Amino acid sequence: MHVVHVLVRVRPEAVESFRRATIDNARSSLEEPGIVRFDVSQRADDPTRFVLVEVYRTKDDPPRHRQTPHYAAWRDAVEPMMAEARAKVEYVNVYPDDNAWE
């Protein structure tokens, strides 16, 4: 499994709009065959900060995800909401074993 954490900080007035757009994108993303999980979390002590935890079957799946219409719609919708550029960190799965994700 290939795990991506996307770190996001949005403008305070955009928090609810960002949440809605991101949940819509996450729901659509879970329909992609290469995506195992797509979690959206908001920091408890700073509601303008989010982390998206995306779990893909292979390292080749994130580029395919970024080619989907729902991703493009999300990217374009949230761009003006950003307080700073998104950051991503990529990981490889350690535990549970990849087969346990099924």
N, C-alpha and C positions, 0 to 999 in steps of 0.2 A: 504494500500500500504506500501511496505517496500522500503526505499530509501537508497542507498549506494553511498557515495562519495569516490572515489579512488583518492588519491593524489599521483602524480608521478613527479619525477624529472629525466630527462634524460641527458646523456652526450651531450654537444653542437653539436658535429659532428653527432649525431644520431637523431636529431630533425625531419628531414624530413622522415627518415625511420620509426621512431616511429609513426608519424602522419599517414602514409600510412597503416601500420599494424593495428593501432588502429581503423581507419575508416573502414577497412575491417572487423575487429572483431565486431564493432558496427553494421554494416549493417547485418551481419549474426545473431547477437544476437537479433535484432528486429524481426526475424522470429520465435523466440522461443515463445510458448504460454504464458509463465510466465513473459515475459518482456513487459512493457508498454512503457518505454522510455530508450534510451541509448545515452546520450549526451556526446560529447567530446569537452572540452574547453581548450584553451591555454592562459596562462597569458599574458596580454598585455605588462607588464613591464619586463618579464623574459620568453622568448620563450622556455626555457628548462623545464618549469613547466606546468603541465596539471592537470585537474580534470576531472574524468569520473563520470557522474551522472547517476546512474542506478536505474530505478524504476521498482520494481517487484510487482506482484500481492500479493504474500505472502512471509513470511520469509523463507519458504521452497524452494523458487525458486532460490535464489543465489547458493546453493549447486548443484542444477541440472544444472545451467548454467556452473559451473566450471567443469562439466563432459562432456561437448560437445567437439567435435573435433576442432571446430573453436577457442574455448577458449584455448585449449591445444596448438594449433599452435601459437596463439598470445603470450601466456605466454612464450613459448620457444623462439620465435623470439625476443621478447623485453627484455628478461632477460639480455643479454649482453649490452643492450643500457642504462641500469639504472645507474644513478649517485648515487642513494641511494635506499634502499628498499621502495617498495610501502607501503602506509599507507591507511587504510580504516576507515571510520566512518559511522556507521549505524544510520538511523533515522526512525521514524514512521511518516506517513503523517498526517498533521493537516488540511491544506487547499490547494487546493479545496477538497471537499469531494471525497472519493474514487470513487464514481459513476461518477464524472465529468471527470475522466481520460478516460472513454470509448469513 
